[in-house]
Amino acid sequence: MEKYNQFKQLLASLEEDAEKFYNKGNNAAGTRVRKGMQDLKNLASEIRKEVTDLKNKEK
């Protein structure tokens, strides 16, 4: 559950930069959004693996 909470915090932290990029055209904010999205992708993969491992451990 800890990684899931990290995922939610990371997503929330990107909101301001996403707004700056999409609404104000701030390219530096766009770069931060892209990096954050890559971090989210990696964290999501870790969460998927963890869930699969826990699910298979129950069997």
All heavy atoms as TSV, in Angstrom:
chain	resi	resn	atom	element	x	y	z
A	1	MET	N	N	0.815	-1.183	0.000
A	1	MET	CA	C	0.000	0.000	0.000
A	1	MET	C	C	0.869	1.260	0.000
A	1	MET	O	O	0.435	2.299	-0.475
A	1	MET	CB	C	-0.918	-0.052	1.236
A	1	MET	CG	C	-2.007	0.931	1.228
A	1	MET	SD	S	-3.228	0.518	-0.017
A	1	MET	CE	C	-4.290	1.888	0.123
A	2	GLU	N	N	2.084	1.125	0.490
A	2	GLU	CA	C	2.990	2.272	0.553
A	2	GLU	C	C	3.309	2.809	-0.850
A	2	GLU	O	O	3.282	4.025	-1.078
A	2	GLU	CB	C	4.289	1.875	1.260
A	2	GLU	CG	C	5.275	3.014	1.380
A	2	GLU	CD	C	6.570	2.579	2.056
A	2	GLU	OE1	O	6.543	1.654	2.887
A	2	GLU	OE2	O	7.604	3.181	1.730
A	3	LYS	N	N	3.572	1.913	-1.781
A	3	LYS	CA	C	3.887	2.345	-3.153
A	3	LYS	C	C	2.672	2.990	-3.813
A	3	LYS	O	O	2.812	3.941	-4.578
A	3	LYS	CB	C	4.391	1.169	-3.990
A	3	LYS	CG	C	5.782	0.758	-3.618
A	3	LYS	CD	C	6.305	-0.334	-4.506
A	3	LYS	CE	C	7.688	-0.722	-4.039
A	3	LYS	NZ	N	8.329	-1.661	-4.918
A	4	TYR	N	N	1.494	2.491	-3.509
A	4	TYR	CA	C	0.271	3.086	-4.052
A	4	TYR	C	C	0.117	4.522	-3.548
A	4	TYR	O	O	-0.241	5.423	-4.311
A	4	TYR	CB	C	-0.940	2.234	-3.677
A	4	TYR	CG	C	-2.234	2.769	-4.228
A	4	TYR	CD1	C	-2.538	2.627	-5.574
A	4	TYR	CD2	C	-3.133	3.440	-3.414
A	4	TYR	CE1	C	-3.717	3.128	-6.101
A	4	TYR	CE2	C	-4.311	3.938	-3.929
A	4	TYR	CZ	C	-4.600	3.779	-5.268
A	4	TYR	OH	O	-5.764	4.281	-5.782
A	5	ASN	N	N	0.399	4.728	-2.277
A	5	ASN	CA	C	0.326	6.084	-1.719
A	5	ASN	C	C	1.386	6.994	-2.348
A	5	ASN	O	O	1.124	8.171	-2.600
A	5	ASN	CB	C	0.464	6.051	-0.204
A	5	ASN	CG	C	-0.771	5.477	0.460
A	5	ASN	OD1	O	-1.874	5.590	-0.058
A	5	ASN	ND2	N	-0.584	4.829	1.596
A	6	GLN	N	N	2.569	6.455	-2.619
A	6	GLN	CA	C	3.605	7.220	-3.319
A	6	GLN	C	C	3.119	7.624	-4.704
A	6	GLN	O	O	3.348	8.743	-5.146
A	6	GLN	CB	C	4.887	6.406	-3.462
A	6	GLN	CG	C	5.662	6.204	-2.203
A	6	GLN	CD	C	6.862	5.286	-2.433
A	6	GLN	OE1	O	6.979	4.631	-3.472
A	6	GLN	NE2	N	7.749	5.236	-1.452
A	7	PHE	N	N	2.444	6.704	-5.378
A	7	PHE	CA	C	1.909	6.960	-6.710
A	7	PHE	C	C	0.930	8.140	-6.660
A	7	PHE	O	O	1.007	9.053	-7.478
A	7	PHE	CB	C	1.213	5.693	-7.227
A	7	PHE	CG	C	0.724	5.796	-8.639
A	7	PHE	CD1	C	1.523	5.411	-9.694
A	7	PHE	CD2	C	-0.556	6.266	-8.922
A	7	PHE	CE1	C	1.081	5.487	-11.010
A	7	PHE	CE2	C	-1.015	6.352	-10.225
A	7	PHE	CZ	C	-0.182	5.965	-11.267
A	8	LYS	N	N	0.013	8.104	-5.690
A	8	LYS	CA	C	-0.975	9.172	-5.566
A	8	LYS	C	C	-0.305	10.509	-5.269
A	8	LYS	O	O	-0.694	11.534	-5.837
A	8	LYS	CB	C	-1.990	8.842	-4.469
A	8	LYS	CG	C	-2.916	7.715	-4.825
A	8	LYS	CD	C	-4.098	7.557	-3.887
A	8	LYS	CE	C	-3.778	7.662	-2.431
A	8	LYS	NZ	N	-4.931	7.379	-1.566
A	9	GLN	N	N	0.706	10.517	-4.412
A	9	GLN	CA	C	1.409	11.757	-4.079
A	9	GLN	C	C	2.148	12.306	-5.290
A	9	GLN	O	O	2.148	13.514	-5.535
A	9	GLN	CB	C	2.390	11.529	-2.925
A	9	GLN	CG	C	1.714	11.329	-1.596
A	9	GLN	CD	C	2.707	10.980	-0.497
A	9	GLN	OE1	O	3.841	10.604	-0.761
A	9	GLN	NE2	N	2.267	11.101	0.744
A	10	LEU	N	N	2.784	11.430	-6.034
A	10	LEU	CA	C	3.516	11.862	-7.223
A	10	LEU	C	C	2.562	12.444	-8.260
A	10	LEU	O	O	2.837	13.500	-8.839
A	10	LEU	CB	C	4.309	10.698	-7.821
A	10	LEU	CG	C	5.135	10.981	-9.068
A	10	LEU	CD1	C	6.112	12.129	-8.840
A	10	LEU	CD2	C	5.888	9.738	-9.493
A	11	LEU	N	N	1.439	11.788	-8.462
A	11	LEU	CA	C	0.451	12.291	-9.405
A	11	LEU	C	C	-0.055	13.671	-8.977
A	11	LEU	O	O	-0.156	14.585	-9.797
A	11	LEU	CB	C	-0.710	11.307	-9.535
A	11	LEU	CG	C	-1.798	11.675	-10.528
A	11	LEU	CD1	C	-1.221	11.814	-11.932
A	11	LEU	CD2	C	-2.891	10.638	-10.499
A	12	ALA	N	N	-0.342	13.827	-7.697
A	12	ALA	CA	C	-0.825	15.117	-7.195
A	12	ALA	C	C	0.238	16.199	-7.358
A	12	ALA	O	O	-0.082	17.354	-7.669
A	12	ALA	CB	C	-1.230	14.986	-5.730
A	13	SER	N	N	1.506	15.835	-7.202
A	13	SER	CA	C	2.576	16.822	-7.324
A	13	SER	C	C	2.754	17.305	-8.760
A	13	SER	O	O	3.289	18.392	-8.987
A	13	SER	CB	C	3.899	16.255	-6.792
A	13	SER	OG	O	4.427	15.290	-7.679
A	14	LEU	N	N	2.299	16.530	-9.727
A	14	LEU	CA	C	2.431	16.910	-11.134
A	14	LEU	C	C	1.334	17.861	-11.597
A	14	LEU	O	O	1.459	18.484	-12.650
A	14	LEU	CB	C	2.404	15.662	-12.014
A	14	LEU	CG	C	3.595	14.733	-11.894
A	14	LEU	CD1	C	3.366	13.488	-12.730
A	14	LEU	CD2	C	4.854	15.432	-12.303
A	15	GLU	N	N	0.285	17.986	-10.822
A	15	GLU	CA	C	-0.872	18.772	-11.251
A	15	GLU	C	C	-0.510	20.227	-11.549
A	15	GLU	O	O	-0.904	20.777	-12.580
A	15	GLU	CB	C	-1.971	18.720	-10.192
A	15	GLU	CG	C	-3.247	19.372	-10.650
A	15	GLU	CD	C	-4.389	19.143	-9.676
A	15	GLU	OE1	O	-4.223	18.384	-8.711
A	15	GLU	OE2	O	-5.445	19.726	-9.918
A	16	GLU	N	N	0.266	20.844	-10.692
A	16	GLU	CA	C	0.639	22.252	-10.900
A	16	GLU	C	C	1.460	22.424	-12.176
A	16	GLU	O	O	1.214	23.348	-12.961
A	16	GLU	CB	C	1.417	22.767	-9.694
A	16	GLU	CG	C	1.758	24.236	-9.790
A	16	GLU	CD	C	2.521	24.743	-8.575
A	16	GLU	OE1	O	2.514	24.070	-7.524
A	16	GLU	OE2	O	3.128	25.812	-8.689
A	17	ASP	N	N	2.433	21.539	-12.389
A	17	ASP	CA	C	3.248	21.628	-13.601
A	17	ASP	C	C	2.421	21.357	-14.853
A	17	ASP	O	O	2.630	21.990	-15.887
A	17	ASP	CB	C	4.433	20.657	-13.530
A	17	ASP	CG	C	5.539	21.168	-12.627
A	17	ASP	OD1	O	5.724	22.401	-12.541
A	17	ASP	OD2	O	6.216	20.339	-11.997
A	18	ALA	N	N	1.481	20.434	-14.770
A	18	ALA	CA	C	0.627	20.149	-15.928
A	18	ALA	C	C	-0.204	21.381	-16.276
A	18	ALA	O	O	-0.347	21.730	-17.455
A	18	ALA	CB	C	-0.276	18.951	-15.634
A	19	GLU	N	N	-0.712	22.042	-15.268
A	19	GLU	CA	C	-1.490	23.257	-15.514
A	19	GLU	C	C	-0.622	24.350	-16.141
A	19	GLU	O	O	-1.045	25.025	-17.079
A	19	GLU	CB	C	-2.102	23.764	-14.209
A	19	GLU	CG	C	-3.035	24.928	-14.419
A	19	GLU	CD	C	-3.758	25.321	-13.150
A	19	GLU	OE1	O	-4.158	24.427	-12.376
A	19	GLU	OE2	O	-3.920	26.529	-12.944
A	20	LYS	N	N	0.600	24.500	-15.625
A	20	LYS	CA	C	1.507	25.503	-16.189
A	20	LYS	C	C	1.829	25.206	-17.652
A	20	LYS	O	O	1.893	26.108	-18.475
A	20	LYS	CB	C	2.813	25.556	-15.395
A	20	LYS	CG	C	2.700	26.227	-14.060
A	20	LYS	CD	C	4.046	26.211	-13.344
A	20	LYS	CE	C	3.951	26.793	-11.956
A	20	LYS	NZ	N	5.249	26.710	-11.260
A	21	PHE	N	N	2.021	23.939	-17.965
A	21	PHE	CA	C	2.360	23.575	-19.341
A	21	PHE	C	C	1.169	23.752	-20.276
A	21	PHE	O	O	1.279	24.402	-21.315
A	21	PHE	CB	C	2.881	22.135	-19.407
A	21	PHE	CG	C	3.136	21.676	-20.812
A	21	PHE	CD1	C	4.197	22.199	-21.532
A	21	PHE	CD2	C	2.307	20.752	-21.412
A	21	PHE	CE1	C	4.426	21.791	-22.846
A	21	PHE	CE2	C	2.535	20.339	-22.720
A	21	PHE	CZ	C	3.595	20.865	-23.434
A	22	TYR	N	N	0.036	23.159	-19.911
A	22	TYR	CA	C	-1.114	23.168	-20.815
A	22	TYR	C	C	-1.796	24.530	-20.910
A	22	TYR	O	O	-2.257	24.915	-21.971
A	22	TYR	CB	C	-2.138	22.107	-20.402
A	22	TYR	CG	C	-1.683	20.704	-20.743
A	22	TYR	CD1	C	-1.305	19.812	-19.761
A	22	TYR	CD2	C	-1.620	20.275	-22.066
A	22	TYR	CE1	C	-0.885	18.527	-20.073
A	22	TYR	CE2	C	-1.198	18.993	-22.388
A	22	TYR	CZ	C	-0.841	18.131	-21.392
A	22	TYR	OH	O	-0.422	16.867	-21.705
A	23	ASN	N	N	-1.857	25.262	-19.816
A	23	ASN	CA	C	-2.600	26.518	-19.823
A	23	ASN	C	C	-1.731	27.744	-20.061
A	23	ASN	O	O	-2.232	28.759	-20.521
A	23	ASN	CB	C	-3.377	26.692	-18.510
A	23	ASN	CG	C	-4.446	25.630	-18.349
A	23	ASN	OD1	O	-4.960	25.110	-19.330
A	23	ASN	ND2	N	-4.772	25.304	-17.120
A	24	LYS	N	N	-0.442	27.646	-19.715
A	24	LYS	CA	C	0.421	28.818	-19.825
A	24	LYS	C	C	1.566	28.626	-20.806
A	24	LYS	O	O	2.351	29.538	-21.023
A	24	LYS	CB	C	0.964	29.187	-18.446
A	24	LYS	CG	C	-0.139	29.554	-17.466
A	24	LYS	CD	C	0.385	29.849	-16.098
A	24	LYS	CE	C	-0.776	30.156	-15.152
A	24	LYS	NZ	N	-0.310	30.306	-13.777
A	25	GLY	N	N	1.693	27.420	-21.348
A	25	GLY	CA	C	2.725	27.156	-22.343
A	25	GLY	C	C	4.140	27.123	-21.788
A	25	GLY	O	O	5.103	27.342	-22.519
A	26	ASN	N	N	4.297	26.822	-20.517
A	26	ASN	CA	C	5.607	26.772	-19.876
A	26	ASN	C	C	6.294	25.455	-20.249
A	26	ASN	O	O	5.928	24.385	-19.762
A	26	ASN	CB	C	5.437	26.895	-18.357
A	26	ASN	CG	C	6.739	26.938	-17.618
A	26	ASN	OD1	O	7.699	26.295	-18.003
A	26	ASN	ND2	N	6.769	27.684	-16.524
A	27	ASN	N	N	7.295	25.526	-21.126
A	27	ASN	CA	C	7.959	24.315	-21.615
A	27	ASN	C	C	8.743	23.589	-20.534
A	27	ASN	O	O	8.842	22.361	-20.558
A	27	ASN	CB	C	8.866	24.644	-22.795
A	27	ASN	CG	C	8.076	24.924	-24.048
A	27	ASN	OD1	O	6.947	24.475	-24.181
A	27	ASN	ND2	N	8.657	25.675	-24.975
A	28	ALA	N	N	9.328	24.327	-19.586
A	28	ALA	CA	C	10.065	23.678	-18.496
A	28	ALA	C	C	9.114	22.823	-17.659
A	28	ALA	O	O	9.476	21.723	-17.217
A	28	ALA	CB	C	10.760	24.715	-17.625
A	29	ALA	N	N	7.907	23.315	-17.449
A	29	ALA	CA	C	6.911	22.541	-16.708
A	29	ALA	C	C	6.551	21.278	-17.490
A	29	ALA	O	O	6.335	20.215	-16.908
A	29	ALA	CB	C	5.667	23.388	-16.444
A	30	GLY	N	N	6.512	21.380	-18.816
A	30	GLY	CA	C	6.246	20.206	-19.646
A	30	GLY	C	C	7.307	19.140	-19.478
A	30	GLY	O	O	7.003	17.946	-19.439
A	31	THR	N	N	8.555	19.573	-19.373
A	31	THR	CA	C	9.654	18.632	-19.148
A	31	THR	C	C	9.483	17.928	-17.805
A	31	THR	O	O	9.681	16.713	-17.700
A	31	THR	CB	C	11.006	19.367	-19.202
A	31	THR	OG1	O	11.130	19.971	-20.486
A	31	THR	CG2	C	12.167	18.428	-18.948
A	32	ARG	N	N	9.094	18.681	-16.783
A	32	ARG	CA	C	8.876	18.080	-15.462
A	32	ARG	C	C	7.704	17.103	-15.500
A	32	ARG	O	O	7.755	16.039	-14.859
A	32	ARG	CB	C	8.644	19.163	-14.408
A	32	ARG	CG	C	9.890	19.985	-14.112
A	32	ARG	CD	C	9.701	20.899	-12.919
A	32	ARG	NE	N	8.684	21.924	-13.132
A	32	ARG	CZ	C	8.901	23.121	-13.663
A	32	ARG	NH1	N	10.121	23.452	-14.075
A	32	ARG	NH2	N	7.918	23.990	-13.789
A	33	VAL	N	N	6.672	17.424	-16.262
A	33	VAL	CA	C	5.527	16.517	-16.396
A	33	VAL	C	C	5.967	15.223	-17.072
A	33	VAL	O	O	5.604	14.128	-16.634
A	33	VAL	CB	C	4.371	17.182	-17.175
A	33	VAL	CG1	C	3.298	16.170	-17.542
A	33	VAL	CG2	C	3.768	18.325	-16.370
A	34	ARG	N	N	6.756	15.343	-18.134
A	34	ARG	CA	C	7.225	14.140	-18.835
A	34	ARG	C	C	8.054	13.258	-17.911
A	34	ARG	O	O	7.896	12.031	-17.908
A	34	ARG	CB	C	8.049	14.535	-20.062
A	34	ARG	CG	C	7.194	15.094	-21.178
A	34	ARG	CD	C	8.000	15.452	-22.414
A	34	ARG	NE	N	8.778	14.336	-22.869
A	34	ARG	CZ	C	10.076	14.406	-23.191
A	34	ARG	NH1	N	10.716	15.542	-23.118
A	34	ARG	NH2	N	10.716	13.337	-23.604
A	35	LYS	N	N	8.959	13.856	-17.136
A	35	LYS	CA	C	9.776	13.082	-16.202
A	35	LYS	C	C	8.887	12.425	-15.146
A	35	LYS	O	O	9.039	11.247	-14.819
A	35	LYS	CB	C	10.824	13.957	-15.518
A	35	LYS	CG	C	11.739	13.136	-14.620
A	35	LYS	CD	C	12.480	14.004	-13.633
A	35	LYS	CE	C	13.363	13.196	-12.719
A	35	LYS	NZ	N	12.683	12.171	-11.943
A	36	GLY	N	N	7.934	13.190	-14.627
A	36	GLY	CA	C	7.031	12.650	-13.619
A	36	GLY	C	C	6.198	11.502	-14.157
A	36	GLY	O	O	5.945	10.522	-13.454
A	37	MET	N	N	5.773	11.610	-15.409
A	37	MET	CA	C	4.993	10.535	-16.017
A	37	MET	C	C	5.832	9.267	-16.169
A	37	MET	O	O	5.323	8.155	-15.976
A	37	MET	CB	C	4.439	10.967	-17.377
A	37	MET	CG	C	3.336	11.958	-17.289
A	37	MET	SD	S	1.910	11.194	-16.494
A	37	MET	CE	C	0.958	12.629	-16.119
A	38	GLN	N	N	7.096	9.429	-16.486
A	38	GLN	CA	C	7.981	8.267	-16.566
A	38	GLN	C	C	8.139	7.629	-15.194
A	38	GLN	O	O	8.115	6.398	-15.061
A	38	GLN	CB	C	9.351	8.666	-17.129
A	38	GLN	CG	C	10.273	7.490	-17.369
A	38	GLN	CD	C	9.751	6.542	-18.429
A	38	GLN	OE1	O	9.246	6.963	-19.461
A	38	GLN	NE2	N	9.858	5.259	-18.178
A	39	ASP	N	N	8.277	8.463	-14.161
A	39	ASP	CA	C	8.369	7.948	-12.794
A	39	ASP	C	C	7.086	7.214	-12.405
A	39	ASP	O	O	7.138	6.162	-11.761
A	39	ASP	CB	C	8.649	9.081	-11.804
A	39	ASP	CG	C	10.030	9.703	-11.984
A	39	ASP	OD1	O	10.896	9.064	-12.623
A	39	ASP	OD2	O	10.231	10.830	-11.485
A	40	LEU	N	N	5.930	7.774	-12.813
A	40	LEU	CA	C	4.657	7.110	-12.535
A	40	LEU	C	C	4.580	5.752	-13.221
A	40	LEU	O	O	4.108	4.774	-12.638
A	40	LEU	CB	C	3.482	7.976	-13.007
A	40	LEU	CG	C	3.091	9.143	-12.121
A	40	LEU	CD1	C	2.040	9.997	-12.815
A	40	LEU	CD2	C	2.587	8.669	-10.773
A	41	LYS	N	N	5.041	5.707	-14.462
A	41	LYS	CA	C	5.025	4.446	-15.213
A	41	LYS	C	C	5.871	3.393	-14.496
A	41	LYS	O	O	5.435	2.240	-14.337
A	41	LYS	CB	C	5.573	4.681	-16.622
A	41	LYS	CG	C	5.667	3.441	-17.465
A	41	LYS	CD	C	6.291	3.750	-18.803
A	41	LYS	CE	C	6.557	2.467	-19.577
A	41	LYS	NZ	N	7.324	2.704	-20.788
A	42	ASN	N	N	7.056	3.777	-14.057
A	42	ASN	CA	C	7.934	2.835	-13.366
A	42	ASN	C	C	7.328	2.377	-12.041
A	42	ASN	O	O	7.375	1.193	-11.701
A	42	ASN	CB	C	9.309	3.456	-13.138
A	42	ASN	CG	C	10.056	3.686	-14.427
A	42	ASN	OD1	O	9.795	3.045	-15.441
A	42	ASN	ND2	N	10.981	4.630	-14.421
A	43	LEU	N	N	6.751	3.317	-11.308
A	43	LEU	CA	C	6.136	2.979	-10.033
A	43	LEU	C	C	4.918	2.081	-10.242
A	43	LEU	O	O	4.699	1.129	-9.489
A	43	LEU	CB	C	5.751	4.264	-9.288
A	43	LEU	CG	C	5.326	4.133	-7.837
A	43	LEU	CD1	C	6.362	3.365	-7.016
A	43	LEU	CD2	C	5.103	5.506	-7.239
A	44	ALA	N	N	4.141	2.358	-11.288
A	44	ALA	CA	C	2.981	1.515	-11.598
A	44	ALA	C	C	3.429	0.083	-11.901
A	44	ALA	O	O	2.772	-0.877	-11.477
A	44	ALA	CB	C	2.197	2.093	-12.763
A	45	SER	N	N	4.533	-0.063	-12.609
A	45	SER	CA	C	5.050	-1.404	-12.906
A	45	SER	C	C	5.452	-2.129	-11.627
A	45	SER	O	O	5.199	-3.331	-11.477
A	45	SER	CB	C	6.251	-1.308	-13.849
A	45	SER	OG	O	5.845	-0.871	-15.107
A	46	GLU	N	N	6.068	-1.401	-10.705
A	46	GLU	CA	C	6.455	-1.999	-9.426
A	46	GLU	C	C	5.216	-2.437	-8.647
A	46	GLU	O	O	5.205	-3.514	-8.039
A	46	GLU	CB	C	7.263	-1.007	-8.596
A	46	GLU	CG	C	8.640	-0.713	-9.145
A	46	GLU	CD	C	9.357	0.364	-8.350
A	46	GLU	OE1	O	9.000	0.593	-7.171
A	46	GLU	OE2	O	10.278	0.989	-8.904
A	47	ILE	N	N	4.185	-1.597	-8.659
A	47	ILE	CA	C	2.947	-1.923	-7.947
A	47	ILE	C	C	2.300	-3.156	-8.561
A	47	ILE	O	O	1.843	-4.058	-7.848
A	47	ILE	CB	C	1.978	-0.721	-7.956
A	47	ILE	CG1	C	2.550	0.420	-7.110
A	47	ILE	CG2	C	0.597	-1.123	-7.441
A	47	ILE	CD1	C	1.817	1.741	-7.267
A	48	ARG	N	N	2.267	-3.213	-9.889
A	48	ARG	CA	C	1.684	-4.384	-10.569
A	48	ARG	C	C	2.411	-5.657	-10.161
A	48	ARG	O	O	1.792	-6.696	-9.889
A	48	ARG	CB	C	1.754	-4.215	-12.081
A	48	ARG	CG	C	0.781	-3.177	-12.604
A	48	ARG	CD	C	0.774	-3.160	-14.110
A	48	ARG	NE	N	0.182	-4.422	-14.564
A	48	ARG	CZ	C	0.524	-5.055	-15.666
A	48	ARG	NH1	N	1.451	-4.588	-16.456
A	48	ARG	NH2	N	-0.056	-6.184	-16.007
A	49	LYS	N	N	3.738	-5.613	-10.135
A	49	LYS	CA	C	4.526	-6.784	-9.749
A	49	LYS	C	C	4.229	-7.172	-8.301
A	49	LYS	O	O	4.045	-8.354	-7.995
A	49	LYS	CB	C	6.018	-6.516	-9.935
A	49	LYS	CG	C	6.886	-7.715	-9.624
A	49	LYS	CD	C	8.348	-7.387	-9.780
A	49	LYS	CE	C	9.262	-8.547	-9.505
A	49	LYS	NZ	N	8.962	-9.358	-8.357
A	50	GLU	N	N	4.172	-6.183	-7.435
A	50	GLU	CA	C	3.898	-6.446	-6.027
A	50	GLU	C	C	2.515	-7.086	-5.843
A	50	GLU	O	O	2.365	-8.047	-5.089
A	50	GLU	CB	C	3.972	-5.130	-5.253
A	50	GLU	CG	C	3.815	-5.259	-3.760
A	50	GLU	CD	C	3.978	-3.915	-3.092
A	50	GLU	OE1	O	2.967	-3.195	-2.954
A	50	GLU	OE2	O	5.112	-3.581	-2.711
A	51	VAL	N	N	1.519	-6.571	-6.542
A	51	VAL	CA	C	0.160	-7.112	-6.442
A	51	VAL	C	C	0.140	-8.554	-6.949
A	51	VAL	O	O	-0.461	-9.441	-6.318
A	51	VAL	CB	C	-0.840	-6.232	-7.228
A	51	VAL	CG1	C	-2.177	-6.932	-7.404
A	51	VAL	CG2	C	-1.023	-4.891	-6.532
A	52	THR	N	N	0.798	-8.809	-8.063
A	52	THR	CA	C	0.846	-10.163	-8.613
A	52	THR	C	C	1.528	-11.115	-7.640
A	52	THR	O	O	1.038	-12.223	-7.411
A	52	THR	CB	C	1.587	-10.168	-9.962
A	52	THR	OG1	O	0.892	-9.304	-10.867
A	52	THR	CG2	C	1.658	-11.560	-10.547
A	53	ASP	N	N	2.637	-10.687	-7.059
A	53	ASP	CA	C	3.352	-11.532	-6.110
A	53	ASP	C	C	2.483	-11.855	-4.883
A	53	ASP	O	O	2.431	-12.992	-4.438
A	53	ASP	CB	C	4.653	-10.865	-5.653
A	53	ASP	CG	C	5.696	-10.811	-6.751
A	53	ASP	OD1	O	5.552	-11.522	-7.777
A	53	ASP	OD2	O	6.673	-10.037	-6.596
A	54	LEU	N	N	1.793	-10.834	-4.360
A	54	LEU	CA	C	0.930	-11.063	-3.197
A	54	LEU	C	C	-0.233	-11.967	-3.547
A	54	LEU	O	O	-0.619	-12.825	-2.754
A	54	LEU	CB	C	0.433	-9.722	-2.646
A	54	LEU	CG	C	1.466	-8.880	-1.921
A	54	LEU	CD1	C	0.903	-7.507	-1.591
A	54	LEU	CD2	C	1.938	-9.582	-0.660
A	55	LYS	N	N	-0.800	-11.773	-4.721
A	55	LYS	CA	C	-1.932	-12.587	-5.167
A	55	LYS	C	C	-1.509	-14.050	-5.302
A	55	LYS	O	O	-2.220	-14.953	-4.883
A	55	LYS	CB	C	-2.486	-12.052	-6.478
A	55	LYS	CG	C	-3.755	-12.733	-6.938
A	55	LYS	CD	C	-4.233	-12.136	-8.223
A	55	LYS	CE	C	-3.439	-12.774	-9.336
A	55	LYS	NZ	N	-3.911	-12.490	-10.675
A	56	ASN	N	N	-0.342	-14.277	-5.897
A	56	ASN	CA	C	0.132	-15.648	-6.090
A	56	ASN	C	C	0.573	-16.295	-4.806
A	56	ASN	O	O	0.546	-17.523	-4.688
A	56	ASN	CB	C	1.283	-15.662	-7.105
A	56	ASN	CG	C	0.804	-15.362	-8.511
A	56	ASN	OD1	O	-0.373	-15.545	-8.830
A	56	ASN	ND2	N	1.698	-14.866	-9.336
A	57	LYS	N	N	0.955	-15.504	-3.829
A	57	LYS	CA	C	1.375	-16.040	-2.541
A	57	LYS	C	C	0.189	-16.634	-1.791
A	57	LYS	O	O	0.343	-17.577	-1.019
A	57	LYS	CB	C	1.987	-14.913	-1.698
A	57	LYS	CG	C	2.744	-15.395	-0.491
A	57	LYS	CD	C	3.273	-14.247	0.325
A	57	LYS	CE	C	4.561	-13.716	-0.254
A	57	LYS	NZ	N	5.222	-12.738	0.636
A	58	GLU	N	N	-1.014	-16.116	-2.045
A	58	GLU	CA	C	-2.223	-16.596	-1.374
A	58	GLU	C	C	-2.596	-18.005	-1.819
A	58	GLU	O	O	-3.264	-18.728	-1.099
A	58	GLU	CB	C	-3.391	-15.654	-1.642
A	58	GLU	CG	C	-3.250	-14.314	-0.988
A	58	GLU	CD	C	-4.380	-13.365	-1.345
A	58	GLU	OE1	O	-5.317	-13.777	-2.063
A	58	GLU	OE2	O	-4.338	-12.213	-0.895
A	59	LYS	N	N	-2.219	-18.395	-3.015
A	59	LYS	CA	C	-2.631	-19.693	-3.561
A	59	LYS	C	C	-1.887	-20.837	-2.976
A	59	LYS	O	O	-0.937	-20.900	-2.419
A	59	LYS	CB	C	-2.475	-19.697	-5.083
A	59	LYS	CG	C	-3.424	-18.759	-5.732
A	59	LYS	CD	C	-3.258	-18.804	-7.229
A	59	LYS	CE	C	-4.260	-17.850	-7.869
A	59	LYS	NZ	N	-4.181	-17.852	-9.301
